Amino acid sequence: MICYRRAVWEVDALSNHPLLSTSEGGRISIDSLLLEILLSADGSSLRDILSQYQSRNIPSIQLQAALACLAEAGLLVREGLGAVERGTSFRPVQSSSASVVIVNYESQEWLAECLPSVFSQTARPGEVIVVDNASQHDPTGWVQENFPEVRLIRFERMQALAAAINRGVEYSSGEYILILNPDVRLEPDSIAEMLAVARTDPQCAAVAPKLNFWWAPAFLNGIGNQAGYFKWGSDNGLGHLDLGQFDEWKEVPSVCFAAALIRRAAWEAVGPCDEGFRFYYEDSEWSYRARLLGFRVRAAPKAVVYHAFGRRVHTGEEADLTPIKLRNVVFGRLRFVGKLTSGPTLLRYLSAALIHDTGRALFIFLKGDWHGSAAILRGWFDFLGSLSDLRQARQAVQSQRKQSDAEIFSVQKQIPPPLIWRGLPVLTWDSVQRYYLPAIRAGKARAMPEFGSQDNAVR
């Protein structure tokens, strides 16, 4: 018989949203009904909880799904299941044909956790290159002392992220290049799983692993990303509870350069990152450009990487986009659209961007955020001022086009919307019924004990 006890967490609130802390220090946004179920489940059996809510006309299967999601999120602990046998996934350590390139900026504390996870891979990289992007605190001595096998390249003046990545790739020699942020931690088989996916498809330009939040590891940061019409780019599956429902994904629109494996032959055919991007969209632009030229971007959901976004604790109180970031993301989207799309798609995207950005600028202006409103306008002026440079880059790409706009944007049509609030994962009764229960019923989620017995079978 399944029984539950409460995991270690605290209830808090922000702007009238109930929040639960995770054991890793992050937060999850939850609604009042799931919080009620969570509290009532402490010390109770599954059978007791189903009986308790029967009088409220809540179907048992919906309640089972809610309890399963709360347990998978780490908010409830299942008891009474007996010992769980887990097969060993150990693989002998072997060298691989992958070079790792990490761009560092004031991130020594993250490198202290990222680099050991890189060197602990079952497919050990052939080389690791850290490109320091003019950090005020020079990490050279620390790297040489703690990781002498790492090759460090240091810029005296800060470069665009795309430029820093390009320099790292230029100095690398592997058949594959694993681009990483410093604030990530890799599961031991991550590189092996990405390489296995890449090697099954000669037209694979890049591989996107499964990124989970470092501070809320049961929830997805995403499997690659995408660029949309009436919104800025978004990570695929952002904020969704990871029940394995996306583990059958084969292809995604784009990789995220927080962690992405690139085939060198594709890099040479597609070209380096566009250094016209200051920050944001350089990964999407490279990926969509590769697909425009006939390559594919593959998903490797069994390759798990934890991403912190530069924060040990994400509380939802921090501003995700400062004015300079807002300016760069507006400019990045416009450059992406202006370079890669054509004809009706170009007009639709530019029109949608104009409507979206005008509305957002007006909204935040009325809220008193004049700096943010001005940042959006500056992003547009930056784009207009770069048109002469963009024209040449656009002509070079369009002259080699092998895929239509409809083909390169078709992959993202089946990707669900983000479940996120102020950068925090959202787990609600509605999301359980709309997204997770259908996945469970369709057999797309991993097996869960709430549905494992004859009495609890999905109906």
C-alpha positions as CSV (number, residue, x, y, z in Angstrom):
1,M,0.0,0.0,0.0
2,I,1.3,3.4,-1.0
3,C,1.6,5.9,1.9
4,Y,2.9,9.5,1.8
5,R,4.9,11.7,4.0
6,R,5.7,15.3,3.5
7,A,9.2,16.1,2.1
8,V,11.2,19.0,3.6
9,W,9.8,22.2,2.2
10,E,8.4,25.5,3.3
11,V,5.3,27.4,2.1
12,D,5.8,31.0,1.1
13,A,4.0,33.5,-1.1
14,L,4.9,36.1,-3.7
15,S,2.2,38.4,-5.3
16,N,-0.5,36.1,-3.8
17,H,1.1,33.0,-5.5
18,P,1.7,30.1,-3.1
19,L,5.4,29.0,-3.4
20,L,7.1,25.9,-2.1
21,S,10.8,25.8,-1.6
22,T,12.9,22.9,-2.9
23,S,15.6,21.0,-1.0
24,E,18.1,22.6,-3.5
25,G,17.0,26.1,-2.5
26,G,14.7,27.0,-5.4
27,R,11.0,27.6,-5.5
28,I,8.0,26.1,-7.3
29,S,4.7,28.0,-7.9
30,I,1.7,26.0,-6.9
31,D,-2.1,26.6,-6.5
32,S,-4.3,26.3,-3.5
33,L,-5.9,23.0,-4.4
34,L,-2.6,21.2,-4.9
35,L,-1.3,22.7,-1.7
36,E,-4.4,21.4,0.1
37,I,-3.9,17.9,-1.3
38,L,-0.2,18.1,-0.5
39,L,-0.9,18.9,3.2
40,S,-3.7,16.4,3.5
41,A,-1.5,13.6,2.1
42,D,1.1,13.8,4.9
43,G,0.8,10.5,6.8
44,S,-2.0,9.2,4.7
45,S,-2.3,6.2,2.3
46,L,-3.4,6.5,-1.3
47,R,-6.6,4.7,-0.5
48,D,-7.4,7.1,2.4
49,I,-6.8,10.2,0.2
50,L,-9.0,8.9,-2.6
51,S,-11.8,8.2,0.0
52,Q,-11.4,11.6,1.5
53,Y,-11.9,13.5,-1.7
54,Q,-14.7,11.2,-3.1
55,S,-17.4,13.4,-1.6
56,R,-16.1,16.4,-3.5
57,N,-16.8,14.7,-6.9
58,I,-13.1,14.7,-7.9
59,P,-12.5,11.7,-10.1
60,S,-10.0,9.3,-8.6
61,I,-7.8,9.3,-11.7
62,Q,-7.3,13.0,-11.4
63,L,-6.4,12.8,-7.8
64,Q,-4.0,9.9,-8.5
65,A,-2.3,12.1,-11.2
66,A,-2.0,15.0,-8.7
67,L,-0.4,12.8,-6.1
68,A,1.9,11.2,-8.6
69,C,3.1,14.7,-9.8
70,L,3.6,15.9,-6.3
71,A,5.7,12.9,-5.6
72,E,7.7,13.2,-8.8
73,A,8.3,16.8,-8.0
74,G,9.9,15.8,-4.7
75,L,7.3,17.4,-2.6
76,L,5.9,14.1,-1.3
77,V,7.8,11.0,-0.4
78,R,6.2,7.6,-1.2
79,E,6.5,4.9,1.4
80,G,5.4,1.3,1.5
81,L,6.7,0.4,-1.9
82,G,9.5,-1.9,-0.7
83,A,13.0,-1.8,-2.1
84,V,13.3,-0.3,-5.6
85,E,15.7,-2.2,-7.8
86,R,17.8,0.0,-10.0
87,G,20.0,-1.4,-12.7
88,T,23.5,0.0,-12.8
89,S,24.1,2.3,-15.8
90,F,27.9,2.3,-15.2
91,R,30.0,2.4,-18.4
92,P,33.7,2.2,-18.5
93,V,35.5,5.5,-18.9
94,Q,36.7,6.0,-22.5
95,S,38.1,8.9,-24.4
96,S,35.8,10.6,-26.9
97,S,36.2,12.7,-30.0
98,A,34.6,15.7,-28.3
99,S,36.2,19.0,-27.4
100,V,34.5,21.0,-24.6
101,V,34.3,24.8,-25.0
102,I,33.2,26.8,-21.9
103,V,32.9,30.6,-22.0
104,N,33.5,32.0,-18.6
105,Y,32.8,35.4,-17.1
106,E,33.1,35.9,-13.4
107,S,32.0,32.3,-13.0
108,Q,34.9,30.6,-11.1
109,E,32.5,29.3,-8.4
110,W,30.5,27.6,-11.1
111,L,33.6,26.2,-12.9
112,A,34.4,24.5,-9.6
113,E,31.4,22.3,-10.1
114,C,31.1,22.2,-13.9
115,L,34.6,21.0,-14.6
116,P,34.6,18.0,-12.3
117,S,31.3,16.8,-13.9
118,V,33.0,17.2,-17.3
119,F,36.0,15.2,-16.3
120,S,33.8,12.5,-14.7
121,Q,32.1,11.6,-18.0
122,T,32.0,8.0,-19.1
123,A,33.0,9.4,-22.6
124,R,35.8,11.6,-21.4
125,P,36.4,14.7,-23.7
126,G,39.6,14.8,-25.7
127,E,40.2,18.4,-24.5
128,V,38.6,21.1,-22.4
129,I,39.0,24.8,-23.4
130,V,37.8,27.6,-21.1
131,V,37.5,31.0,-22.8
132,D,37.6,33.8,-20.2
133,N,35.7,36.8,-21.5
134,A,37.7,39.5,-19.7
135,S,36.6,38.6,-16.1
136,Q,37.8,41.2,-13.6
137,H,39.0,38.3,-11.4
138,D,41.5,36.5,-13.6
139,P,40.9,32.8,-13.2
140,T,44.2,31.8,-14.9
141,G,46.0,30.8,-11.7
142,W,43.1,29.0,-10.2
143,V,42.5,27.0,-13.4
144,Q,46.2,26.1,-13.7
145,E,46.3,24.9,-10.0
146,N,43.1,23.0,-9.9
147,F,42.6,21.8,-13.5
148,P,46.0,21.8,-15.2
149,E,44.6,19.8,-18.2
150,V,42.3,22.7,-19.1
151,R,43.5,25.1,-21.8
152,L,42.6,28.7,-20.9
153,I,42.2,31.5,-23.4
154,R,41.7,34.9,-21.9
155,F,40.4,38.1,-23.5
156,E,41.6,41.4,-22.1
157,R,38.4,43.1,-23.4
158,M,34.9,41.7,-23.3
159,Q,33.7,40.2,-26.6
160,A,30.2,39.2,-27.7
161,L,29.3,35.7,-26.6
162,A,29.2,34.5,-30.2
163,A,32.8,35.8,-30.7
164,A,34.0,34.1,-27.5
165,I,32.4,30.8,-28.7
166,N,34.0,31.1,-32.1
167,R,37.5,31.6,-30.6
168,G,37.0,28.5,-28.5
169,V,35.9,26.4,-31.4
170,E,38.9,27.7,-33.5
171,Y,41.3,26.5,-30.8
172,S,39.6,23.1,-30.5
173,S,40.3,20.0,-32.6
174,G,37.7,17.4,-31.8
175,E,35.2,15.9,-34.3
176,Y,32.5,17.2,-32.0
177,I,32.4,20.4,-30.0
178,L,30.4,20.5,-26.7
179,I,29.5,24.1,-26.0
180,L,28.7,24.7,-22.3
181,N,27.8,27.5,-19.9
182,P,29.9,27.4,-16.7
183,D,26.8,27.2,-14.5
184,V,25.9,23.6,-15.6
185,R,26.5,20.2,-14.1
186,L,26.5,17.1,-16.3
187,E,25.2,13.6,-15.4
188,P,28.1,11.1,-16.1
189,D,26.6,9.7,-19.3
190,S,25.7,13.1,-20.8
191,I,28.4,13.3,-23.4
192,A,28.1,9.6,-24.3
193,E,24.3,10.0,-24.9
194,M,24.7,13.1,-27.0
195,L,27.4,11.4,-29.1
196,A,25.3,8.3,-29.6
197,V,22.4,10.5,-31.0
198,A,24.7,12.5,-33.3
199,R,26.3,9.4,-34.8
200,T,23.0,7.9,-35.8
201,D,22.3,10.7,-38.3
202,P,24.9,12.0,-40.8
203,Q,22.8,15.1,-41.3
204,C,22.8,15.9,-37.6
205,A,24.4,19.3,-37.1
206,A,23.8,19.6,-33.4
207,V,22.3,17.8,-30.4
208,A,20.3,19.3,-27.6
209,P,20.4,17.4,-24.2
210,K,17.7,17.6,-21.6
211,L,18.4,20.7,-19.4
212,N,16.8,20.6,-16.0
213,F,16.8,23.4,-13.4
214,W,19.8,23.0,-11.0
215,W,17.7,24.3,-8.1
216,A,14.5,22.5,-9.1
217,P,15.8,19.3,-10.8
218,A,12.4,17.6,-11.3
219,F,11.5,20.4,-13.7
220,L,12.7,21.1,-17.2
221,N,14.7,24.1,-18.3
222,G,14.2,22.7,-21.8
223,I,15.3,20.4,-24.5
224,G,16.6,23.0,-27.0
225,N,14.7,26.1,-27.8
226,Q,12.7,27.9,-30.5
227,A,11.8,31.3,-31.9
228,G,8.1,32.3,-32.0
229,Y,5.9,35.0,-33.6
230,F,4.3,36.9,-30.8
231,K,6.9,36.2,-28.2
232,W,10.6,36.1,-27.7
233,G,12.5,32.8,-28.0
234,S,11.6,30.1,-25.5
235,D,13.1,26.9,-24.2
236,N,11.1,23.8,-25.3
237,G,9.2,22.3,-22.4
238,L,10.2,25.2,-20.1
239,G,8.9,24.7,-16.6
240,H,7.2,21.3,-17.2
241,L,7.6,18.6,-14.6
242,D,9.9,16.0,-16.1
243,L,7.9,12.7,-16.2
244,G,9.7,11.4,-19.2
245,Q,6.9,12.6,-21.5
246,F,9.4,14.2,-23.9
247,D,11.9,11.4,-23.9
248,E,10.8,10.2,-27.4
249,W,11.6,13.5,-29.0
250,K,13.9,13.1,-32.0
251,E,14.2,16.6,-33.4
252,V,14.0,20.1,-32.0
253,P,14.1,23.5,-33.7
254,S,17.3,24.7,-32.1
255,V,19.9,23.9,-29.5
256,C,20.5,26.1,-26.4
257,F,24.2,27.0,-26.0
258,A,24.0,26.5,-22.3
259,A,24.7,22.9,-23.4
260,A,24.9,21.8,-27.0
261,L,26.9,19.3,-29.0
262,I,28.0,20.4,-32.5
263,R,29.4,18.3,-35.3
264,R,32.5,20.0,-36.6
265,A,31.8,19.1,-40.2
266,A,28.4,20.9,-39.8
267,W,30.1,23.9,-38.1
268,E,32.4,24.2,-41.1
269,A,29.6,23.9,-43.6
270,V,27.2,26.3,-41.8
271,G,29.8,28.7,-40.6
272,P,30.6,30.1,-37.1
273,C,28.3,32.0,-34.8
274,D,27.1,35.3,-36.1
275,E,29.2,37.9,-34.1
276,G,26.6,40.5,-35.0
277,F,24.6,39.2,-32.0
278,R,25.6,40.8,-28.8
279,F,23.9,38.3,-26.5
280,Y,20.7,36.2,-27.1
281,Y,19.6,34.4,-30.3
282,E,23.1,33.4,-31.4
283,D,22.3,29.8,-30.7
284,S,18.9,29.9,-32.4
285,E,20.3,31.7,-35.4
286,W,23.0,29.1,-35.9
287,S,20.6,26.2,-35.5
288,Y,17.9,27.6,-37.8
289,R,20.6,28.5,-40.3
290,A,21.9,24.9,-40.2
291,R,18.4,23.6,-40.8
292,L,17.8,26.1,-43.6
293,L,20.9,24.6,-45.2
294,G,19.5,21.0,-45.0
295,F,20.9,19.8,-41.6
296,R,18.9,18.5,-38.6
297,V,19.0,19.4,-34.9
298,R,18.5,16.3,-32.8
299,A,17.3,15.8,-29.2
300,A,19.1,13.6,-26.7
301,P,16.6,13.5,-23.7
302,K,18.7,10.8,-22.0
303,A,21.6,13.2,-21.7
304,V,20.8,15.2,-18.6
305,V,22.4,18.5,-17.7
306,Y,21.5,20.8,-14.7
307,H,21.4,24.5,-15.4
308,A,21.5,27.2,-12.7
309,F,21.1,30.4,-14.7
310,G,23.9,31.8,-12.6
311,R,21.8,31.6,-9.4
312,R,22.3,29.2,-6.5
313,V,18.7,30.1,-5.4
314,H,16.0,31.2,-7.8
315,T,13.2,32.9,-5.8
316,G,11.1,34.6,-8.4
317,E,11.9,38.0,-7.0
318,E,14.8,38.7,-9.3
319,A,14.3,40.7,-12.5
320,D,15.0,38.3,-15.4
321,L,15.6,41.0,-18.0
322,T,17.5,44.2,-17.1
323,P,17.3,47.1,-19.6
324,I,20.5,46.1,-21.3
325,K,19.3,42.5,-21.6
326,L,15.9,43.7,-22.8
327,R,17.7,45.8,-25.5
328,N,19.8,42.9,-26.6
329,V,16.9,40.4,-26.8
330,V,14.8,42.8,-28.9
331,F,17.7,43.4,-31.2
332,G,18.6,39.7,-31.4
333,R,15.1,38.6,-32.4
334,L,15.0,41.3,-35.2
335,R,18.4,40.2,-36.5
336,F,17.4,36.6,-36.4
337,V,14.2,37.3,-38.4
338,G,15.8,39.7,-40.8
339,K,18.7,37.3,-41.7
340,L,16.9,34.0,-42.0
341,T,13.3,34.4,-43.1
342,S,12.0,35.5,-46.5
343,G,8.9,36.8,-48.2
344,P,5.6,36.4,-46.3
345,T,7.4,34.9,-43.3
346,L,9.6,37.9,-43.0
347,L,6.7,40.3,-43.1
348,R,4.7,38.2,-40.6
349,Y,7.6,38.0,-38.1
350,L,8.5,41.7,-38.4
351,S,4.8,42.7,-38.0
352,A,4.4,40.4,-35.0
353,A,7.6,41.7,-33.4
354,L,6.5,45.3,-33.9
355,I,3.0,44.6,-32.3
356,H,4.6,42.7,-29.5
357,D,7.3,45.1,-28.7
358,T,5.1,48.2,-29.0
359,G,2.6,46.7,-26.7
360,R,5.2,45.6,-24.1
361,A,6.9,49.0,-24.3
362,L,3.6,50.8,-23.6
363,F,2.7,48.4,-20.8
364,I,5.9,48.7,-18.9
365,F,5.9,52.5,-19.5
366,L,2.5,52.8,-17.9
367,K,3.9,50.7,-14.9
368,G,6.6,53.3,-14.5
369,D,9.5,51.3,-16.0
370,W,10.8,54.0,-18.3
371,H,14.2,52.4,-18.6
372,G,12.7,49.1,-19.9
373,S,10.5,50.9,-22.3
374,A,13.5,52.9,-23.7
375,A,15.5,49.7,-23.9
376,I,12.9,48.2,-26.3
377,L,13.1,51.3,-28.5
378,R,16.9,51.2,-28.5
379,G,16.8,47.6,-29.6
380,W,14.8,48.6,-32.7
381,F,17.1,51.5,-33.4
382,D,20.1,49.2,-33.1
383,F,18.5,46.9,-35.6
384,L,17.7,49.6,-38.1
385,G,21.3,50.9,-37.8
386,S,22.7,47.4,-38.6
387,L,20.7,46.9,-41.8
388,S,23.6,47.5,-44.2
389,D,25.7,44.9,-42.4
390,L,22.7,42.5,-42.2
391,R,22.0,42.7,-45.9
392,Q,25.3,41.0,-46.8
393,A,24.9,38.3,-44.2
394,R,21.3,37.7,-45.4
395,Q,22.3,37.4,-49.0
396,A,25.1,34.9,-48.2
397,V,22.6,32.6,-46.3
398,Q,19.6,32.9,-48.6
399,S,21.8,32.0,-51.7
400,Q,22.5,28.6,-50.1
401,R,18.9,27.9,-48.9
402,K,17.8,24.3,-49.1
403,Q,14.7,24.3,-46.9
404,S,11.7,26.6,-47.0
405,D,10.6,28.8,-44.1
406,A,7.6,26.5,-43.6
407,E,9.9,23.5,-43.2
408,I,12.3,25.1,-40.8
409,F,9.5,26.4,-38.5
410,S,7.3,23.3,-38.7
411,V,9.2,21.4,-36.0
412,Q,8.0,23.7,-33.2
413,K,4.3,23.4,-33.9
414,Q,3.8,20.4,-31.5
415,I,5.8,21.8,-28.6
416,P,3.7,22.7,-25.5
417,P,3.7,26.2,-24.1
418,P,5.9,27.1,-21.1
419,L,4.7,26.5,-17.6
420,I,6.6,29.3,-15.9
421,W,5.9,32.3,-13.6
422,R,8.7,34.8,-12.9
423,G,11.2,32.2,-13.9
424,L,9.8,29.6,-11.6
425,P,8.2,26.2,-12.6
426,V,4.4,26.1,-12.2
427,L,2.6,23.1,-10.9
428,T,-1.2,23.5,-10.6
429,W,-4.3,21.3,-10.7
430,D,-5.0,22.6,-14.2
431,S,-1.5,21.7,-15.5
432,V,-1.8,18.2,-14.0
433,Q,-5.1,17.6,-15.8
434,R,-4.2,19.4,-19.0
435,Y,-0.6,18.1,-19.6
436,Y,0.5,15.3,-17.2
437,L,-2.6,13.1,-16.9
438,P,-3.0,12.8,-20.7
439,A,0.7,11.9,-20.9
440,I,0.3,9.2,-18.2
441,R,-2.8,7.8,-19.9
442,A,-1.1,7.7,-23.3
443,G,1.8,5.8,-21.8
444,K,4.3,8.7,-22.6
445,A,5.3,9.2,-19.0
446,R,7.4,6.8,-17.0
447,A,5.5,4.2,-14.8
448,M,4.3,5.5,-11.5
449,P,3.1,3.5,-8.5
450,E,-0.2,5.4,-8.2
451,F,-1.3,3.6,-11.4
452,G,0.6,0.4,-10.9
453,S,-1.9,-1.9,-9.3
454,Q,-5.2,-3.3,-10.6
455,D,-7.2,-1.2,-8.1
456,N,-5.4,2.0,-9.3
457,A,-5.4,1.2,-13.0
458,V,-5.9,4.1,-15.4
459,R,-9.5,4.3,-16.5
